[in-house]
């Protein structure tokens, strides 16, 4: 299969000449089509392009249903939030005629592309439930629908939970993660809706593939603030909102605004991967953060995974020298540095010396910290100030508790205080991202993933991640090991392709940089960026089977392919290159051994194509650089 009929330059490519993006928003108030306002009334909403249709209905209980290209993708499902024992969806009636605001804006982002597009119609639907007046806010995008609950009021109230649900057509394929690991580090599995065990708890997000070519979806949440983390409980083909970290509910004060309940919808995997909907549902950053020069995406070396051991003080300068040789921006010092020179102030002094040496080499230092040292506000303030004083630029904060409302707000407080001191953050052992990295761009990544640190995962897990976890947001997978005894069936090309396919603005590599410097891929690794201007998912891709990505950074292109257990041979057109001639560097699987590359170089144009020989659990990487003439 080739990409001739598929590869169309995205809006990001068209807009790449813009060095700074002007953010704008246009709000237009129009009347929303409403069919009656009495009991049993319906409100019909459509996406800007008309391809998504939502029906909100009353009559016993507040419900909604979603159609995509005319096909039902969410059957009639309940809406409602339960406060002080009262389900506001029960007996809810419309209170007046709603209005629609059209939101249209673009903003810079760090990830799959450099320019995010936010265009939607936002509808505020007023409702009454007995003596309670409240609102259902709905936003209709071309790539999905989102809603949230807004309940005015003051004083303390208790949120017991929600009646929110997704009723998905039986036979839909679903990829999800069991709710057995509160830090989102379980591996993803595939199932069929309607055939899953009863009362199965799964984490949000979950990705869906509808039957009859109806496209893809994701069930998830966005803008998680002052609320408990959402997971899902299965009942047949119904997925009900479950707050597993707050089964008895939680108290809130003042107005209640839930996170957004999101149904992302995409006709193909390219649109799924490139969706901005989750970030679009979060507020923009404060002006001082919008273009902060101290927030710098970059690549990092990291010592823990290569030896599963604490960093040795005597080895640190060597690690920094190798980081410099790779041209990487950062070196992350992980758990164990606090014992250097006997610990306490001596350890901090030793760390300060290492930071000073690294800066002299053009390398900045991130440092690991257990969340217990930065949980309480006074401890966090003191710790952050001390880290800043010795020149630390970022902190990897590990092992927070499960994300009930207290810990959800801890993430916010931590990012706010870190931003005030110009510190970047990487959360580990963490709750999933929900787009708040738009609001707090000093969060460069977070874990919430079964990454390379856990050993080599089955290929089906690796090839599900780009279409599920990475759609949710950035992830610290710590990819790319070139140690033969750690491959467990993976190939060198598979390992390298992870660093192309798995995007993270803080791109932390798992192996000892000595192995990279000795590799046939060293020049490619030196050139790999942590963020991209454009991403296209090739049509040979399929969730759990093959992930084939073409990414652009500036005027250079990278191709990364990760394969599952079936050997393949694919063809990829280079039509996207345009009129220029390019130098191509290929790193492909060896047919004889998995701990080696087949490297080749040649000149190519848009008339050429690539042949990808993919072994079992294999991969492929191409680097395309414009020729000088």
Secondary structure, DSSP 8 states (H G I E B T S, - for coil): --STTT----HHHHTTT-SS--------EEE--EE-SSTT-EEEEE-TTS-EEEEEE-SSB-EEEEEETTEEEEEEEE--EEETTEETTBT-EE-S--EEEEEEEEEE-SSS-SEEEEEEEEEEEEEEETTEEEEEEEEEETTEEEEEEEE---SEEEEEEE--EEE--TT-EEEE-BTT-TTS-S--EEEETTSS-TT-EEES-EEEE-STT--EEEEEEE---SS---EEEEETTEEEEE-TT-TT-EEEES-EE--EEEEEEESSHHHHHT--HHHHTS----HHHHT-TT---EEEEESHHHHTS---GGGHHHHHHHHHHHT-SEEEE-TTGGGGGGSTHHHHHHHHHHHHHHHHTT-EEEEEEEGGGSSSHHHHHHHHHHHHHTT--EEEEE------HHHHHHHHHHHHHHHHTT-EEEE-S-----STTTT-TTEEEE--S--GGG----HHHHHHHTTTHHHH-----------GGG-TT--HHHHHHHHHHS--SEEE--S-HHHHHTSTTHHHHHH--SS-SEEEE-TT-BTTTEEEEEEEETTEEEEEEEE-SS-EEEEEE-GGGTTS-EEEEEEEE-SS-SS-EEEEEEEE-TT-EEEEEE-TT-EEEEEEEE---
